[in-house]
Amino acid sequence: MTGAYVAYHAAERPDAVAIVDNGRRITYAEFARDIRKIKHALRALNLPAGSRAAIDCDDAYLDWLLRLAFEQLRVVTATLGLPEKQDVLPLLRDFDIVLTGRDPSNGAVRHHPITAASLRGVLESGEEDHEPAPSPRPDDPIRIVWTSGTTGATKRLLYTRRIHEVSIARVHWIVGLTRRSRYLLAMRSAVSGPTACIRAGGTVVIEDRMSVGEAIAAHGITHTNMPPFVLKLVLDELPKDFAKPADLVIISFGAAVSPALREKALARFATEICDVYASNEVDSISCNRGKGEIGCILPGVRVEVVDEQGRPLPFGRAGLIRVRTGYMLNEYIDFPEAAGRIFKDGWFYGGDVGVLHGAHRLQVLGRSDDVLNIGWVKIAPEVIEDVVINLGDVADACVCGVPNRDGIEEVCVAVAGQRCSDEKLLQRITEAFRDFQFGQFHVIKMSAIPRTANGKLRRKVLKGIVAARMQAQSRGPDSMRPPEDAAG
């Protein structure tokens, strides 16, 4: 358990810095002490082993203490931000307790009020718990993970210690964390990366007062994690005189890093980008450190590319990706329909399309329900999005296919943060699309592109918005189309 690693470092290197919490340096000795104090306070709740606790705490350090203390008490936890996750509120009745400063349940579930002030009061004057933690077992339930909801409603997975430990070990192995590592918690939802850094004896930095670029420069960060969308925003916000760090590894996830974004990031920001293809259900599948779009399948992971009947396809052929590992999950807590469809015959079908370029090399093309089929030509929408964003005329873009009145799928490009006139934008996109083999396309202006909390595009939501707009009007202030003879 992570608490045991903290205790080890506290005994061996008590004055080494474990956490920098918005400028406050917390040593391993203090970190271990804080876990014991929170554990003593939580023990008073009298929750038996296997109980489920939902934690709603905006303070990253305090949230981490709560999770680590509950882990030692063998209480299963789920971290959630109630204002941002309104779709999970009906599911809270399945928890034994909700720790929050708000009242989310109207009496439907046990509610224990917590605030940052009350928790810091425990750290200042509370008693410490010195009872030994029970011996961990691989199949112990440890954490409830919420899926991103990219392709539908949010679903829940019950993580066992087995997959939790593999996830942490994977990050440690992929990026080589050591005692000299300084890991910036750029995404609050990240667990494996900062935990692996602490286990290695490094320092995790929590910084809310600065931009990501400023925090990396100020704290000498060596590692951080962010999806491509966040990486692009960080790069766009870097000042012109930003000094590139001497050693910065970025662990990217959620979507593939495009060659153009990788090149820009390596030129101005990072020394290495580890583009990890993963899912909550099976953890890390492959990692791409190169310039292309092909990743190497990780040890212990078996990948096949199959047709719609589940028959393996030869190398070089595009098809559905299915994955099998010895530690994968095989069901959702509240979605039994997944059996036989998402989890089938010991395989996980995540809904992605890819190509195997040999036994260990995997190229992910995109979601099976997102790949555009324009006149029998299949195009990954990410390719078109990169073209639009690289024009430099919009801050964000998302592409989807929408059937026209004749039922023929047409390309729709949603853009946000437009930096030029409609006429110029349409002209530049039309010119950029000449090499694509599709006909009519549409450009829709939006105030913001729909994304999940970790930056994943919500294409189903976008399709609904676009279809409604196109049905209401063929042209208008929020819609642009090129002339028929100029379409890509």
N, C-alpha and C positions, 0 to 999 in steps of 0.2 A: 504494500500500500504506500501511497505517496507520503503519508504521515511518517512512516518508518524511515524513508529517505531523508525527510526534513530532520527527524530526530538524530539520524546518523551524522549529518553535516553539522548539526548544532553541537554535537559532542566533539567532533573532530575539529571543526572550524567555527566556533561560536560567533566570532566577530566578522565573518565573511558576510557580505551583503546578499540577501536572498531576494528582496523586493525593494524597488524604488517606487513608492506610491505618491505620485505628484510631488516629487522633491523630497519626501520623507524616506530616509534610508532605514530599512528594517533588516536586521541581521538574522541569520539562521536561528540563533538562540531566541530572539524575540518572536520570530515566526512560529517556532515550536511552542513557545509559551502561549502565544495567542490562540493557537489551535487547542491547546489544553483548556484554556479558559472558556472558549466557546463550547467545547465539548462538555464541560461541567454544566454550563447553562442549559444545553440541549438535553442532557441526561435527565434533568428535572421534568421534562415533558413526558417521561415514561412511555416512550414509543418502543414497542417490541421490535426485534430484528425482523427485517422484511417489510416494515411499514414504509409508506410512500409520503414524502414531503415535497411540496412545491415551494420554491423559494423565489420571492419577488424582491430583489435588492439591487438598487441602482449602483451601489458602490462596489467596484470590481474586487477590491481586496477583501471586503467583508463577505461578499458572495462566495469567494474562494474559501475563506475560513469556514463558512457554514457547510459547504460541500465536503470539505476534508474532515470536519468534525463528525458530520453525519456518516461519512464513509466508515470511520472507525467504530461508530455505533451500529453499523450494518443496516442503516436506514437508506432506502432508495431515494434519490433526489432528482428533481427536474427544475431547471432554472428557466424562468420566464419573466418577461417584462409585460405586465398586464395591459398597459395602454397600447402596446404594439402587437399584442396577440389576442385580440378580441375573439378570434375564432376558436381559441382553446378554452374559453371560460366554461362552456357546458361540460368539458371533460374534467374540471376540477373536482367534481363530486366523487371521482374515483380515487382521490388522494385522502390520506388519513389526516393531513393537516396542511394548511397553507400559511406560510410565514410571510407577512406583508404588512406594510403600513397602511394599506387601503383595505376596504371591505369588498372583496370580489364576489362573494358567494351568497349573500343574503341569508346566512344561517344554514346553507345546504351542506357545509363542510366545516370542520373544526378550524378555527382561525386564531393564530397566535400573532399578535401585533409586534412588529419589529420596525425600528427606524435606525438610520445610521448613528444617531445620537445614543440610542439605547444600547446598541451593540458596542459602540466605543466606550460606553460606561462600563460594560462587562469587561472590556480589555484593561481598563484603568484600575478597577477595584474588585473584579470578580475572582472567585477561587479557581484553582487549577485542578484538572482531573488527571489522576495518575494511575487509574485502573488500566491494566494491560488490555490491549485490543485483542479480540478473538482472532484466531489464525484464519487468514483468508483462504477461500476455496474458489477454484476456477469458475464454477457455475453460480456463484453468488450474484444475485441481481444487484447492480450498483447505481445505475443511472437510467433515467428515461430521457430519450432524445426525440425532439420534434423534427420531423422531416421538413424540408423547405417549403413544400406545397407548390413547387414549380409546375407540376402537371395535374394538380387537383387539390383537394382538401388536405390540410395538415394531418399527418398520421403520426402515431407514436411507436417507438421501438424501445424494448426493454434491454438495455445493455447489461451483459454479464461481465464479470471481472476478466474473463478470458479475452473478449474482443477489446475491452478497455485497455488491457495491458499490451495487446498486440499493437493497438493504435499508437500508444505512447512510444513503444519500442521502434515502430516504423519511422516515426519522425526523428527519433534519436539517431537511427542508423542512416537515414537518407541524408541528413544535413550535418551530421557529425558534431553534435553539441558537446561542449566541454565546460570546465569550471571558468573558463575565460569568456564564455558566451554571454551576451547581453541581448535578451529577447524582448522586443517591444510588443506589447499586447495591443495590436492595432485593431483587432476584431474581437469584441467582447465574447462572442460565441465560441471562440477558440478554446479548446481544452488540452488537446494532446501536445501541441507545441510548447506552451508555457510549462506544462507539467513535466515534459521531458527535459526542459532546461533546468528546472529545480532539481530533478532527480540527478542530473549531471553535476549539480553544484554550482550552476551559473546564476545569473541575476535576471529577474523578470522586471521590466519597467512598465508601469502604468502611468500614462501621462494624458490628462484631459485639458491641460492649460495651453498646449501648443498644437500646431499642425503636425501631421505625421513626419513631414520633412524636417521640421524644426526639432522634433523629439529625437529623430535619428541622429541629427548632427550634435545636439546638446548632450546626449547620453552615450555616444559612441556605440550605437546599436550594431550588432553583428548579424542578427536574425530577426525576421518578422514574417507575418503571414497576412495575405490579402488576396481576394479574388481579382481577376483582371479589371473589372469595372472600377474597383477602388484604386488599383494600381494606376490606371489611367488618370483618375481624378487627382491623385497625389502628384503625378508627373506634370499635369497641367498647372498645378498650383506652385510648383517649385520656382523660386526666384531665379532670375538669369545668372546671378552670381553664386548659385548654390554649389558648394564644393562637394564633389562626388566622394562618398565614403571610401576608405581604403579597403574595407572588407564588409560587405553586406550581402547576405543571402536572403532572397525572398522566396517564401513557400507560397505558391499560388494554387488555388483550388476553385471549384465551382463551375468553371468553364475553361476551355483551352486558351492559352495565351497566344495571340496571333503573332506571326513573325515580325510584323511592323511594330507592335507594342513591345515585344521582347527586345528588338534592336534599339528602340528608343530608351527603354529602361536600362539596358546594359551600357548605353553610351553616357547616360547622365546620372544614374542612380545606384544600380546594383552591380556586384561583381559576379553574381550567379543567380539564376532563376530556376527553381525546382518546380516545374509545372506538374502537379500531382492530379491524376485522374482517380477519383475515389467516390464512394457512396457511403452513407451511414450504415447501410445494410451489410456491406462486406469490407469496409474500410478501404485503404489504399490499394489500387489495382496496378497502376503503372506510373512511371515518372519520366518526364522529358526534360533533360538538361541541355539539349542541343538547339540548333537554330531552326530545324524543321518542325514538322507537326507529328512526328512519330515518337512515341514513348516506349520505354523498356518495361516489360511486365515484371513485377516484383517477385522475389522468391516466395514460394508457398501459395501462389495465386495461379489458378488455371483459367484460361480464357479461350472461348471458342466463338467464332462468327458463324451464324447459322441462318438458314432461310426461314420462311414463315412456318414451315412444318417442323422446324427444329433439327434439320439436317445440316451437319457441318459443311461449310463452303471451303473451297480451296484458297490458298494464300493469294492475295491480290483482289479478291471479290468482296464487295461491300455487302453487309448483312447485319442482322441483329447481334448485339454483343451479349453473351451470357457468361457468368463468372461463378466459380466455385472455390471455396477455401475451407480449411479445417476449423475455422472459428466464426464463420458467418452466421448471421441471424436468419431465421427461416419463417418469421411471421411478424405481423404488426399486432399491437395490443388490441386495437379496435377496428381492424379491417380484415375480417376473415375471408373476404372475396379474393385476397391476394394469393391464397393457396391454389396451386394449379395454374396460376397465370403469371404472377410476379416471382413466386417461389415454386419451382416446378422440377421434380425429379432430382432434387439436390442442387439445382442451379438457381442463380438469381438473374432474372431478366429485368434489367433496369430501364429498358426502353430506349437505349442508345444504339446508334448505327455506327459501324466501324469497319476497318479493314485490317487483317493480319498480314504483315509483311514478313513472314517467317514465324517461327515458334515463339519468339520472345519480343516481337516488335508490333505494337498496336497503334493504329491511327484512329482516333475518335472523330467521326464526321458530324455528329449532332444527335438530337433527339429524333426517334423514328417518326413521331407525329409532327415534328417541326420541319423536317427536310422538305424543301419545295419540289413539287413535281409539275414543271412547266413544260407542256408539250412533250411529255415523256422524258424530259431532261431533268434529272435529279440534282438539285443544288443545295448545299448547306447554307442556311441563312447567315451564319457567322461570316462567311466569305464576303457576302454582299455588305453586311454591316461594317466590316473592316474598310471596305472601299469607300463607303460614305463618310465614316468618321475620319479617315485619313485625308479627306479633302480639306479638313480644317474649318468647315463652314458651320458645323453643328457641334454641340457639346455631347450629345448622345443620340443613338439611333437603334432601332429594332426593326427587323424584317419578318414578315409573315406572309402566307398565301391566303387569299380570300377569293372565293368563287364569284364570277360576275353573273349577270342576269342569265347567261346561257349555261351556267354551271362550270365554266372553264376557269381554272385557277389562275389568278393574276397576282403579281408581286405588289405588295404594299410596303412602303418604307415610312415608318413613323420616326419623326425627328423632334428633338427638343433642344432648346438653347441655340436657336438659329442666330447666326452672326452676319447675315447678308440679306439682301432682298429676295423675295420669292422668285423673281425672274432669274437672278443670278444663280440661286441654289438649284433651281430646276435645270438650268442650262448645264451646270457643272456635273450634276448627277446623270443627266442624259448622256453627256460625253463619256463619263466614266463607265456607263453601262453598255457601251457599244460592243464590247467583247463578250457580253453574256448572250446566251442563246434563249432569251425569252422576249415576249412581245410587249404588250401594254403594261405599264406599271403606274403606280400612284404614290404620291408623297403626301403624308398626313402630318400636319403640325400639331404638337401636343405640348402642354406645359411641363410634363415630366413623363418619362418612359416608365411603365409599371415594372418594378423589380421587387424581389424579396429582400429581407433584412440583410442578407449577405451578398446582395448585388446580382443575384441570378435574374435573368429576364423572365417575366411571366407572360409567355407568348399566348397562352389561352385567354388570359385577360385582355391582352392587346387585340387578339382576333375578334373578341366580342365587341370591343370599342370600335374597331375599324369597320366591322360589318354593319354596326348601327349607324355610323356616320355615312357610309357609302349608300346605305339604303335611304337615308334621309335626304341626301344631296349628292349629286354627281360631281358638282364643282361648288366651291364656296370659299370663304375666307380661311378655312382650316384645311383645304384640300387643293392639291395641285396635280395636274397631269400634263405630260408632254404631248405635243401634237402627234397624231398617228404616224406620220412619216419620220418622226424624230425619236420614236420609242426605241429602247434598247433591243 
